[in-house]
Amino acid sequence: MPLILLTGYPCSGLTYRARQLATLFESLQSSLPATSKSRYKIHIVTSHDEAHPRTVYDNAKSEKQARAVVYARVKRLLGRDSIVIVDGMNYIKGWRYQIWCESKEARTTSCVVHVGTPIDQCISTNEARLKRKREMSETCTQQPEPASVDPDVKNMNEPEDEPAPKNTDIETDEEPYPPELLTNLIYRYEEPSTASRWDKPLFTVPRDDTTPPVEDIWFAITGQQITKDENQAGPSSGLFAPTDAEQDEANSTAGALSTATAAKKIFLQQPTSTRPKIVPHQATAAPPKTDPTALYVIEKTTSEIISTIRKYSLEHRSPSSSTYLANPQAPGITIPIPSTQTSIYIPPSTLASAPTDDLAGAGGVLTLPRLQRLRRQWVGMNRAFAGHGHGMGQGKLNGEEVGEAFVRFLNAEFEGMTEF
């Protein structure tokens, strides 16, 4: 589930660091003691492939499409037992924030690894890649077509099992950037900062470092502290190198140890620091799934209540006596609703302010246009709530609560009704 986001200048060795981290994580898991928890699966999500070459950064539309592909892959690979390494420049801080929000939604940890390579070194690496590409193209165009040779003679002249030449430069194997695009990307790069919460924790790996701080990154994403046996501690790794006498003493001490005790021991220590628990907030939490029939239930229930009120108003066209209009202190009208425990109540003050005593007639309290308008108003206020819901586990309107809520709304409207 942890997410590791690499960032750096183009041609800074991002792909090499991503593969190195994956290899180191695999070896680290092999050296840890066996636990009940299964091993993490390492996934590397690359930003470039045959369908999305490095020239996608020349156009905003193609770059946006390439980022959408990476985002979909990251979202699909995030799981409980997986470590996702996002290989790419990731030079836009808004893009890093989007990936961070995705990890928050998945309730997983994340960190940023900044590959700190100087700009001049990136330019020289890209020039070496361009030179290598030109040489390969010239070799392919100038190479003459081989003449037909007898297979027996060819086997006699050529040595057997000759190993293929290997490219020792790990940074010239990748495709180069056009020089103008490289300069543009360097100027567009937004460096990560610890002041931004989506860039923390931040690990900077200089180019001269042979290996990144794997133990610290492992602790940041898993919470498992890696400790070594104190008796088998290696030479001092401080700022000053050990003296010759100290080195000789250490070598003699190490030679006196047996083979069994001289092996490096790695222990898995439970986290002792107060690492914050990953809790998604309303901006990153996915809205809860709602019943697809919620809107239908609202429409059906409110229509039934309006029909009940309409039926009552047609059966009782006016109040039982004129005291409702003359005496505001007289009891109001109560209309029972079969589907709810709360009844519709029209206070006497509302009845007294009506221009006519005909409940269902023009200007009456319970005219059909007035009831339909109140129904549309209440449905409109609750349509978005019932159809989409809210994040962070906030309550939702159940089907059993629709009738009670609508009746309370009508009672509040009838109580405050003064103009007709």
C-alpha positions in Angstrom: 0.0 0.0 0.0 2.8 2.6 0.6 3.5 5.0 -2.2 7.0 6.4 -3.1 7.0 9.4 -5.5 10.3 10.1 -7.2 11.0 13.6 -8.5 14.0 15.3 -10.1 15.3 17.0 -13.2 15.1 15.1 -16.5 18.1 12.8 -17.1 18.9 12.8 -13.4 18.8 9.1 -13.0 15.2 8.7 -11.9 14.7 5.3 -13.6 18.0 4.0 -12.1 17.0 5.1 -8.6 13.5 3.5 -9.0 15.0 0.1 -10.0 17.6 0.4 -7.3 14.9 1.0 -4.6 12.9 -1.9 -5.9 15.9 -4.2 -5.7 16.9 -2.9 -2.2 13.4 -3.4 -0.9 13.3 -7.0 -2.2 16.7 -7.8 -0.5 15.6 -6.0 2.7 12.4 -8.1 2.9 14.4 -11.2 2.4 16.8 -10.3 5.3 14.0 -9.5 7.7 12.8 -12.3 10.1 9.7 -14.2 8.9 6.4 -12.7 10.2 2.8 -13.5 9.7 2.5 -10.5 7.3 3.0 -11.3 3.7 5.7 -9.7 1.6 5.2 -6.4 -0.1 4.9 -6.6 -3.9 7.0 -3.9 -5.5 5.5 -2.1 -8.5 7.3 0.6 -10.6 5.0 2.9 -12.6 6.9 4.5 -15.4 5.9 7.8 -16.9 7.1 6.9 -20.4 6.5 4.1 -22.8 6.1 3.6 -26.5 2.7 5.2 -26.6 3.9 8.1 -24.5 7.5 9.1 -25.4 9.4 11.9 -23.8 8.2 14.3 -26.5 4.7 14.5 -24.8 6.0 17.4 -22.8 6.0 19.5 -26.0 2.2 19.8 -25.9 0.0 20.5 -22.9 -2.7 18.1 -24.1 -0.5 15.1 -24.7 1.2 15.7 -21.3 -2.1 15.8 -19.6 -3.1 12.5 -21.2 0.2 10.9 -20.2 -0.3 12.0 -16.6 -3.9 10.6 -16.7 -2.4 7.2 -17.7 0.1 7.3 -14.8 -2.7 8.3 -12.4 -4.9 5.4 -13.4 -2.0 2.9 -13.0 -1.2 4.2 -9.6 -4.8 4.1 -8.5 -5.1 0.6 -9.7 -1.9 -0.7 -8.1 -2.5 0.8 -4.7 -3.2 -2.2 -2.5 -2.8 -3.5 1.0 0.3 -5.6 0.3 2.1 -3.5 -2.4 4.6 -0.7 -2.7 4.1 1.6 -5.6 7.1 3.5 -6.9 6.2 6.3 -9.3 9.1 6.8 -11.7 9.2 10.1 -13.4 10.1 13.8 -13.0 6.8 14.6 -11.2 7.9 18.2 -11.5 4.5 19.9 -10.9 3.7 20.4 -7.2 0.0 20.3 -8.1 0.5 16.8 -9.6 2.3 15.6 -6.5 -0.6 16.9 -4.4 -3.0 14.9 -6.5 -1.0 11.7 -6.0 -0.8 12.5 -2.3 -4.5 12.9 -2.1 -4.9 9.5 -3.8 -2.7 7.9 -1.1 -4.7 9.7 1.6 -7.9 8.3 0.2 -6.4 4.8 0.2 -5.4 5.3 3.8 -1.8 4.6 3.1 1.6 6.2 3.8 3.6 8.1 1.2 7.0 9.8 0.8 8.9 11.8 -1.8 12.4 10.8 -2.9 14.2 13.8 -4.6 17.0 12.7 -6.9 19.5 15.6 -6.5 21.5 15.7 -9.7 23.1 19.0 -10.8 21.7 20.7 -13.9 25.1 20.5 -15.8 25.3 16.8 -15.2 21.8 16.3 -16.5 22.7 18.3 -19.6 25.8 16.2 -20.2 23.9 13.0 -19.7 21.4 14.0 -22.3 24.1 14.9 -24.7 25.7 11.5 -24.2 22.3 9.9 -25.0 21.9 12.0 -28.1 25.4 11.1 -29.2 24.7 7.4 -28.6 21.5 7.7 -30.6 23.3 9.3 -33.6 26.0 6.7 -33.6 23.4 3.9 -33.6 21.5 5.5 -36.5 24.7 6.0 -38.5 25.7 2.5 -37.9 22.4 1.2 -39.1 22.5 3.3 -42.2 26.1 2.8 -43.2 26.3 -0.9 -42.4 26.7 -2.8 -45.8 24.5 -5.7 -46.6 26.4 -8.9 -45.6 27.4 -11.1 -48.5 26.4 -14.7 -48.7 28.9 -16.7 -46.8 29.1 -20.4 -46.4 27.9 -21.2 -42.8 30.8 -23.6 -42.3 33.4 -21.0 -43.3 31.7 -18.4 -41.1 31.7 -20.7 -38.1 35.5 -21.4 -38.7 36.4 -17.7 -38.9 34.3 -16.4 -36.0 35.0 -17.4 -32.3 32.3 -19.3 -30.5 30.4 -18.0 -27.5 31.7 -14.5 -27.8 29.9 -12.4 -25.2 27.9 -9.4 -26.4 29.3 -6.0 -25.4 27.6 -4.5 -22.4 26.9 -0.8 -21.9 28.5 0.1 -18.6 26.9 3.6 -18.6 23.6 3.1 -16.8 22.4 6.6 -17.7 22.8 6.5 -21.5 20.5 3.5 -22.0 17.4 5.7 -21.9 15.9 7.8 -24.7 17.2 11.4 -24.9 15.2 14.7 -24.7 15.5 17.3 -27.5 17.8 20.0 -26.2 15.2 22.7 -26.3 12.7 20.5 -24.4 15.3 19.6 -21.8 16.0 23.3 -21.0 12.3 24.0 -20.9 11.6 21.2 -18.4 14.5 22.3 -16.2 13.1 25.8 -15.9 9.6 24.4 -15.3 10.7 22.2 -12.5 9.2 22.9 -9.1 11.4 21.5 -6.3 9.8 19.7 -3.4 9.8 21.4 0.0 9.2 20.2 3.5 6.9 23.2 4.0 4.4 21.4 1.8 2.6 18.6 3.6 2.3 16.6 0.3 6.1 16.6 0.0 6.7 15.1 3.4 8.5 13.0 4.4 11.2 14.1 1.9 14.4 12.2 1.2 17.1 13.8 -1.0 19.5 11.4 -2.7 22.6 13.2 -4.1 24.1 11.8 -7.3 27.3 10.8 -5.6 25.5 8.6 -3.1 25.8 5.0 -4.2 22.6 3.9 -2.3 19.6 5.8 -1.0 18.7 5.7 2.7 16.6 2.5 2.4 16.2 1.9 6.1 14.8 5.4 6.6 12.5 5.2 3.7 11.3 1.8 4.8 10.5 3.2 8.3 8.7 6.1 6.8 6.3 4.0 4.6 5.9 0.9 6.8 6.6 2.1 10.4 9.0 -0.8 10.9 12.4 0.3 12.4 15.3 -1.6 11.0 18.1 -2.1 13.6 21.4 -3.9 13.4 23.1 -5.9 16.1 25.2 -3.6 18.2 27.9 -6.2 18.7 28.3 -6.4 14.9 28.4 -2.7 14.2 30.7 -1.8 11.3 33.3 0.9 11.1 32.4 4.4 12.2 30.2 6.1 9.7 30.5 9.6 11.0 32.1 12.6 9.4 35.7 11.6 10.2 37.3 8.4 8.9 38.9 6.1 11.5 42.6 6.3 12.1 45.0 3.5 11.0 45.3 2.2 14.6 41.6 2.1 15.0 41.2 0.3 11.7 43.8 -2.3 12.6 42.1 -2.9 15.9 38.8 -3.3 14.3 40.1 -5.7 11.7 41.8 -7.8 14.4 38.6 -7.9 16.4 36.6 -8.8 13.4 39.1 -11.6 12.5 38.7 -13.1 16.0 35.0 -13.5 15.6 33.6 -16.7 14.3 31.8 -17.0 11.0 28.5 -17.5 12.7 28.7 -14.3 14.7 30.4 -12.3 12.0 27.4 -12.4 9.8 25.3 -9.3 9.7 22.2 -9.5 11.8 19.2 -7.4 11.1 16.3 -7.1 13.5 12.8 -5.8 13.0 11.9 -3.4 15.7 8.3 -2.2 16.3 7.9 1.6 15.8 8.5 3.6 18.9 7.8 7.1 17.4 4.4 8.6 17.3 3.8 8.4 13.6 0.5 10.1 12.7 -2.3 7.8 11.6 -3.4 8.3 8.0 -6.9 9.5 8.1 -8.5 10.9 4.9 -10.3 14.2 5.3 -13.3 15.5 3.4 -11.2 16.7 0.4 -9.7 13.3 -0.1 -12.3 10.8 1.2 -14.5 9.1 -1.4 -18.2 9.8 -1.0 -20.1 6.8 0.4 -22.2 4.8 -2.0 -25.8 5.6 -1.9 -28.9 3.7 -2.9 -29.6 4.2 -6.6 -33.3 4.3 -5.7 -33.0 7.1 -3.2 -34.3 9.8 -5.5 -37.2 7.5 -6.5 -38.1 7.0 -2.8 -38.1 10.7 -2.2 -40.3 11.5 -5.2 -42.8 8.7 -4.3 -43.0 9.4 -0.6 -43.5 13.2 -1.0 -46.1 12.6 -3.7 -48.1 10.3 -1.4 -48.0 12.9 1.4 -49.2 15.6 -1.0 -52.0 13.4 -2.2 -53.1 12.7 1.4 -53.2 16.5 2.2 -55.0 17.2 -1.1 -57.6 14.5 -0.3 -58.2 16.0 3.2 -58.6 19.5 1.8 -61.2 18.3 -0.8 -63.2 16.5 1.9 -63.0 19.5 4.3 -63.3 22.5 2.1 -63.4 24.9 5.1 -62.8 24.9 8.8 -65.7 23.5 10.9 -66.7 26.9 12.1 -65.8 30.6 11.5 -64.0 30.8 14.9 -60.7 29.9 13.1 -60.8 33.2 11.3 -62.2 35.2 14.1 -60.2 33.8 17.0 -56.5 33.1 16.4 -56.3 31.3 19.7 -58.6 28.5 18.5 -57.0 25.1 17.9 -55.5 24.6 14.4 -56.1 21.9 11.8 -54.4 18.5 12.3 -54.1 16.2 9.2 -52.9 12.7 10.0 -50.4 11.1 7.6 -50.6 7.2 7.5 -46.9 6.7 6.6 -45.5 9.0 9.4 -45.9 9.4 13.1 -45.9 13.2 12.8 -49.1 14.8 11.6 -49.5 18.0 9.4 -50.5 20.9 11.7 -51.7 24.2 10.4 -51.7 26.8 13.3 -54.7 29.1 13.7 -52.6 32.2 13.0 -52.0 30.9 9.5 -55.7 30.2 9.0 -56.6 33.6 10.2 -54.2 35.3 7.8 -55.6 33.5 4.8 -57.8 35.6 2.5 -60.4 32.8 2.2 -61.7 30.0 4.4 -61.6 27.6 1.5 -58.6 25.4 2.1 -58.3 24.1 -1.4 -59.6 27.1 -3.3 -57.8 30.0 -4.8 -55.8 31.8 -2.1 -56.4 29.0 0.4 -53.7 27.5 2.6 -53.7 24.0 1.0 -54.1 24.9 -2.7 -52.5 22.3 -5.1 -50.0 24.8 -6.6 -48.8 25.8 -3.2 -48.3 22.2 -2.1 -46.5 21.3 -5.3 -44.2 24.3 -4.9 -43.3 23.3 -1.4 -42.7 19.7 -2.5 -40.4 20.8 -5.4 -38.5 23.0 -3.0 -37.9 20.3 -0.5 -36.9 17.7 -3.2 -34.5 20.1 -4.7 -32.7 20.7 -1.4 -32.3 17.0 -0.7 -31.7 15.7 -4.3 -27.9 16.3 -4.1 -27.6 15.0 -0.6 -29.5 11.7 -1.5 -27.8 11.3 -4.9 -24.2 12.0 -4.0 -23.8 12.0 -0.3 -20.9 13.6 1.6 -17.4 12.4 2.6 -16.0 11.5 6.0 -19.0 9.2 6.9 -21.5 12.0 7.5 -25.1 10.8 7.8 -27.5 10.3 4.9 -31.2 10.4 4.5 -32.7 6.9 4.8 -35.9 5.9 3.0 -37.7 5.6 6.3 -36.8 9.2 7.3 -38.0 10.8 4.1 -41.6 11.1 5.2 -40.9 12.5 8.7 -38.4 15.0 7.3 -40.9 16.2 4.7 -43.7 16.6 7.2 -41.5 18.6 9.5 -40.6 20.8 6.6 -44.3 21.4 5.8 -45.1 22.2 9.4 -42.4 24.8 9.5 -43.6 26.4 6.3 -47.2 26.5 7.5 -46.2 28.0 10.8 -44.3 30.8 9.2 -46.7 31.5 6.4 -48.0 35.0 6.6 -48.5 36.1 3.0 -50.7 34.4 0.4 
